[in-house]
C-alpha cells in the first residue's frame, strides 16, 4: 500500500471510531434510558449490553445500510475517473457527521445519526458534482421513512401500551399479572425480531453460503426461537423474588389516592 492509502486507512479507522463513539453517546441513551431509569439494568450492564447488541446489529444487518449509504444516495459512477475523491468525500462526511453529533449531544439538542450522515454525503456530493449528482428519489425515500416510521411506531406503541395497561397495570395485582404476561411479550418480540433477521438480515449470508430457505422454514425457525426465549423468560421471571403489591379495588381509586399524595 502507498503512503496515501495507509493514511486514508488510518483516517477511516479513527473517524469511524469517533463516529461510533458519538453514535453510542447519542443513540444508546434512547435505547437504554428506560431500562436504566426503571432500575432494570445498571448503567454498567446497560453499556455492556448496548455494545454487544450494537455490534450484532452492525454485523448482521449493517450491510443493507452500508449499501444505501455507499451507492444509494449518490452515483458512484460519477467518481469513476477520480476514485480518490470519493474516498476523500466519504471520510470528510464521516468526520462532519461525528462532529455534529458531538456538538448536538453536548448541548442536548435532538439529533439523528442517520440524518447527519445522509446530510453530510448529500452535501459532499453536491459540492463535487452539483445537486444533479445526488439521487434525490433515493433521498426522498429516506426522508419519507423519517416521517412514516415514527408515525407507525407511535401508533403501534399506543396500541401495545394500552394492552399493557389493561393486562398488567390495571389489574388488582400488577406484579403477578406482569409475571404471567412477560413470556407472551418475550415470545412476540423474539419471534418478530428473528423473522426480520431471517428474511432481511441474514439475506447476504444465506446467499454467500448458497442456502435457500423457504419462507415457511424461516417462520418455523423464528417461532421456535420465540418459544425458547419465552420459556427461558418464564423461568427467570418466576424465579425472581418480587413481593406482590396489590392495587386498590379499582384503578380510579388508585389514581385518586396517588393524586392525594402529590
C-alpha positions in Angstrom: 0.0 0.0 0.0 1.1 3.5 -0.8 1.6 6.1 2.0 -1.6 7.9 0.8 -3.6 4.6 1.1 -2.2 4.0 4.6 -3.1 7.5 5.6 -6.7 7.0 4.3 -7.0 3.7 6.1 -5.9 5.2 9.4 -8.1 8.2 9.0 -11.1 6.0 8.2 -10.5 3.9 11.3 -10.0 7.0 13.5 -13.0 8.8 12.1 -15.1 5.7 12.1 -14.3 5.1 15.8 -15.1 8.8 16.5 -18.4 8.5 14.7 -19.3 5.2 16.5 -18.4 6.8 19.9 -20.8 9.7 19.2 -23.5 7.3 18.0 -23.1 5.4 21.3 -23.3 8.6 23.3 -26.4 9.7 21.5 -28.4 6.6 20.5 -27.7 4.3 23.4 -29.4 6.7 25.7 -32.6 6.3 23.7 -32.4 2.6 23.7 -31.3 2.0 27.3 -32.6 5.1 29.1 -35.8 3.4 30.2 -34.1 0.3 31.4 -31.6 2.2 33.5 -34.1 4.7 34.7 -36.5 2.0 35.9 -33.7 0.1 37.6 -34.0 -3.0 35.4 -30.4 -2.5 34.3 -27.4 -0.8 36.0 -25.5 1.7 33.9 -22.5 -0.6 33.6 -24.7 -3.5 32.4 -26.6 -1.3 30.0 -23.3 -0.1 28.4 -22.1 -3.7 28.0 -25.4 -4.9 26.6 -25.6 -2.0 24.2 -22.0 -2.7 23.0 -22.9 -6.3 22.3 -26.2 -5.5 20.6 -24.9 -2.6 18.6 -22.1 -4.8 17.2 -24.5 -7.6 16.5 -26.8 -5.3 14.6 -24.0 -3.8 12.6 -22.6 -7.3 11.8 -26.0 -8.9 10.9 -27.9 -6.1 9.1 -25.3 -3.4 8.7 -24.6 -4.3 5.0 -28.0 -3.1 3.9 -27.4 0.3 5.5 -23.9 0.4 4.1 -25.1 -0.3 0.6 -27.6 2.5 0.8 -25.0 5.0 2.1 -22.4 3.8 -0.3 -24.3 3.9 -3.6 -28.0 4.7 -2.8 -27.6 8.4 -2.2 -25.0 9.4 -4.8 -24.0 7.8 -8.1 -20.5 6.2 -7.7 -20.1 6.2 -11.4 -19.6 9.9 -11.3 -16.3 9.3 -9.5 -15.1 6.5 -11.9 -12.3 8.8 -13.2 -11.4 10.1 -9.7 -12.0 7.3 -7.2 -9.8 9.0 -4.6 -12.2 12.0 -4.5 -15.0 9.6 -3.5 -12.8 8.3 -0.7 -11.9 11.8 0.5 -15.6 12.8 0.4 -16.8 9.8 2.4 -14.1 10.3 5.0 -15.0 14.0 5.3 -18.7 13.1 5.6 -17.8 10.7 8.4 -15.9 13.3 10.3 -18.5 16.0 9.7 -21.3 13.8 10.9 -19.3 12.8 14.0 -18.5 16.5 14.9 -22.2 17.5 14.5 -23.3 14.6 16.7 -20.9 15.5 19.4 -22.0 19.2 19.4 -25.7 18.4 19.4 -25.3 15.7 22.1 -23.2 18.0 24.3 -26.0 20.7 24.2 -28.8 18.2 24.5 -30.3 19.0 21.1 -32.5 16.5 19.3 -30.3 14.9 16.6 -30.3 11.8 14.5 -27.2 9.9 13.4 -29.0 8.9 10.1 -29.9 12.5 9.3 -26.4 13.5 10.0 -24.6 11.1 7.7 -27.1 11.3 4.9 -26.9 15.1 5.0 -23.1 15.0 5.1 -23.0 12.8 2.0 -25.5 14.9 0.1 -23.5 18.0 0.9 -20.2 16.4 -0.3 -21.8 15.1 -3.5 -23.5 18.4 -4.3 -20.2 20.3 -3.8 -18.3 17.9 -6.1 -20.7 17.3 -8.9 -23.6 19.7 -8.3 -27.1 18.9 -7.0 -27.7 16.6 -10.0 -25.1 14.2 -8.7 -27.5 13.4 -5.8 -30.1 10.7 -6.3 -33.0 12.8 -5.0 -35.5 10.0 -5.4 -33.5 7.8 -3.0 -33.1 10.7 -0.7 -36.8 11.3 -0.8 -37.5 7.7 0.1 -35.1 8.0 3.1 -36.7 11.3 4.2 -40.2 9.8 3.8 -39.1 6.9 6.1 -38.2 9.6 8.7 -41.9 10.6 8.8 -43.6 7.3 8.2 -41.5 5.2 10.6 -42.2 7.4 13.7 -45.9 7.6 12.8 -46.3 3.8 12.5 -44.1 3.3 15.6 -46.2 5.8 17.6 -49.4 4.1 16.6 -48.1 0.6 17.5 -46.7 1.9 20.8 -50.1 3.3 21.6 -51.8 0.0 20.9 -49.2 -2.1 22.8 -49.2 0.3 25.8 -53.0 0.1 26.0 -52.7 -3.6 26.1 -50.1 -3.5 28.9 -52.4 -1.1 30.8 -55.3 -3.5 30.7 -53.4 -6.7 31.1 -50.9 -5.6 33.8 -51.2 -2.1 35.3 -54.9 -2.1 35.7 -55.0 -5.5 37.3 -55.5 -5.8 41.1 -52.1 -7.4 41.4 -49.8 -5.9 38.7 -46.8 -7.9 39.8 -48.5 -11.3 39.3 -50.0 -10.1 36.1 -46.6 -9.0 34.8 -45.1 -12.4 35.6 -47.9 -14.1 33.6 -47.6 -11.7 30.6 -43.8 -11.5 30.3 -43.4 -14.8 28.5 -46.0 -13.8 25.9 -44.3 -10.5 25.2 -40.9 -12.2 25.0 -42.3 -14.7 22.5 -43.8 -11.9 20.3 -40.7 -9.7 20.4 -38.2 -12.5 19.7 -40.3 -14.1 17.0 -40.7 -10.8 15.1 -37.0 -10.0 15.5 -35.9 -13.5 14.4 -38.2 -13.3 11.4 -36.8 -10.0 10.3 -33.3 -11.3 10.8 -34.1 -14.4 8.8 -35.7 -12.6 5.9 -33.6 -9.5 5.8 -30.6 -9.5 8.0 -29.2 -12.9 7.0 -30.0 -12.5 3.3 -26.5 -11.8 2.3 -25.0 -14.6 4.4 -27.5 -17.1 3.1 -26.7 -16.0 -0.4 -22.9 -16.3 0.2 -23.4 -19.8 1.7 -25.8 -20.8 -1.2 -28.5 -21.5 1.3 -32.1 -21.0 0.1 -34.6 -21.5 2.9 -38.3 -21.3 2.0 -40.4 -18.7 3.9 -42.2 -21.5 5.8 -38.9 -22.7 7.2 -37.9 -19.2 8.2 -41.2 -18.7 10.0 -40.9 -22.1 11.8 -37.3 -21.2 13.0 -38.5 -17.8 14.2 -41.4 -19.4 16.1 -39.0 -21.9 17.7 -36.7 -19.1 18.8 -39.6 -17.2 20.2 -40.8 -20.3 22.1 -37.4 -21.0 23.6 -37.0 -17.4 24.6 -40.4 -17.3 26.2 -39.6 -20.5 28.1 -36.3 -19.0 29.4 -38.1 -15.7 30.2 -40.8 -17.6 32.2 -38.2 -19.5 34.3 -36.2 -16.3 35.0 -39.3 -14.3 35.9 -40.9 -16.8 38.2 -37.6 -17.4 40.0 -37.4 -13.7 40.9 -38.4 -12.9 44.4 -40.6 -10.0 43.9 -43.1 -9.1 46.6 -46.6 -8.7 45.2 -48.1 -5.2 45.6 -51.8 -5.5 45.1 -53.6 -2.4 43.8 -56.8 -0.9 45.4 -60.0 -2.4 44.1 -60.2 -0.1 41.2 -57.6 1.8 39.2 -59.6 5.0 39.5 -59.3 4.7 43.3 -55.6 4.1 43.0 -55.2 7.2 40.8 -57.3 9.3 43.2 -55.1 8.2 46.2 -51.9 8.8 44.3 -53.0 12.3 43.4 -53.8 13.0 47.1 -50.1 12.2 47.9 -48.8 14.6 45.3 
